[in-house]
Amino acid sequence: MTAVKIVTVLGTSTESWDHAAQEAVSKASESIRDIHGVEITDMTADVEDGRITTFKTTVDIAFPVREGI
């Protein structure tokens, strides 16, 4: 049986919630090996003058626990 660790990462983008989620995964993959899956847990945004300026996506990232790390 494999144990899985889950970390929560917040991605941001000026383009979209999808891009914010991808940014979270891309940044996390720089220090986390073997990401197996993600769950989008929240989407929020900053608004200025009636327009969305920053999209924010909270992502739970799952990866296997490795011995000796």
Contacts in CASP RR format, 6 or more apart in sequence:
PFRMAT RR
TARGET T0000
AUTHOR 0000-0000-0000
METHOD contacts of the structure
MODEL  1
MTAVKIVTVLGTSTESWDHAAQEAVSKASESIRDIHGVEITDMTADVEDG
RITTFKTTVDIAFPVREGI
2 64 0 8 1.000
2 65 0 8 1.000
3 64 0 8 1.000
3 65 0 8 1.000
4 36 0 8 1.000
4 62 0 8 1.000
4 63 0 8 1.000
4 64 0 8 1.000
4 65 0 8 1.000
5 62 0 8 1.000
5 63 0 8 1.000
5 64 0 8 1.000
5 65 0 8 1.000
6 60 0 8 1.000
6 61 0 8 1.000
6 62 0 8 1.000
7 28 0 8 1.000
7 32 0 8 1.000
7 60 0 8 1.000
7 61 0 8 1.000
8 41 0 8 1.000
8 58 0 8 1.000
8 59 0 8 1.000
8 60 0 8 1.000
8 61 0 8 1.000
9 24 0 8 1.000
9 25 0 8 1.000
9 27 0 8 1.000
9 28 0 8 1.000
9 58 0 8 1.000
9 59 0 8 1.000
9 61 0 8 1.000
10 24 0 8 1.000
10 56 0 8 1.000
10 57 0 8 1.000
10 58 0 8 1.000
10 59 0 8 1.000
11 20 0 8 1.000
11 21 0 8 1.000
11 23 0 8 1.000
11 24 0 8 1.000
11 27 0 8 1.000
11 56 0 8 1.000
11 57 0 8 1.000
11 58 0 8 1.000
11 59 0 8 1.000
12 20 0 8 1.000
12 23 0 8 1.000
12 54 0 8 1.000
12 55 0 8 1.000
12 56 0 8 1.000
12 57 0 8 1.000
13 19 0 8 1.000
13 20 0 8 1.000
13 23 0 8 1.000
13 54 0 8 1.000
13 55 0 8 1.000
13 57 0 8 1.000
14 53 0 8 1.000
14 54 0 8 1.000
14 55 0 8 1.000
15 55 0 8 1.000
16 55 0 8 1.000
17 43 0 8 1.000
17 45 0 8 1.000
17 55 0 8 1.000
17 56 0 8 1.000
17 57 0 8 1.000
18 57 0 8 1.000
19 55 0 8 1.000
20 43 0 8 1.000
20 55 0 8 1.000
20 56 0 8 1.000
20 57 0 8 1.000
21 38 0 8 1.000
21 40 0 8 1.000
21 57 0 8 1.000
21 59 0 8 1.000
24 38 0 8 1.000
24 57 0 8 1.000
24 59 0 8 1.000
24 61 0 8 1.000
25 35 0 8 1.000
25 38 0 8 1.000
25 59 0 8 1.000
25 61 0 8 1.000
28 35 0 8 1.000
28 59 0 8 1.000
28 61 0 8 1.000
29 35 0 8 1.000
32 61 0 8 1.000
32 63 0 8 1.000
33 63 0 8 1.000
33 66 0 8 1.000
34 63 0 8 1.000
34 64 0 8 1.000
35 61 0 8 1.000
35 62 0 8 1.000
35 63 0 8 1.000
36 62 0 8 1.000
36 63 0 8 1.000
36 64 0 8 1.000
37 61 0 8 1.000
37 62 0 8 1.000
37 63 0 8 1.000
38 59 0 8 1.000
38 60 0 8 1.000
38 61 0 8 1.000
38 62 0 8 1.000
39 59 0 8 1.000
39 60 0 8 1.000
39 62 0 8 1.000
40 57 0 8 1.000
40 58 0 8 1.000
40 59 0 8 1.000
41 58 0 8 1.000
41 59 0 8 1.000
41 60 0 8 1.000
42 56 0 8 1.000
42 57 0 8 1.000
42 58 0 8 1.000
43 55 0 8 1.000
43 56 0 8 1.000
43 57 0 8 1.000
43 58 0 8 1.000
44 56 0 8 1.000
44 58 0 8 1.000
45 52 0 8 1.000
45 53 0 8 1.000
45 54 0 8 1.000
45 55 0 8 1.000
45 56 0 8 1.000
46 52 0 8 1.000
46 53 0 8 1.000
46 54 0 8 1.000
46 56 0 8 1.000
47 53 0 8 1.000
END
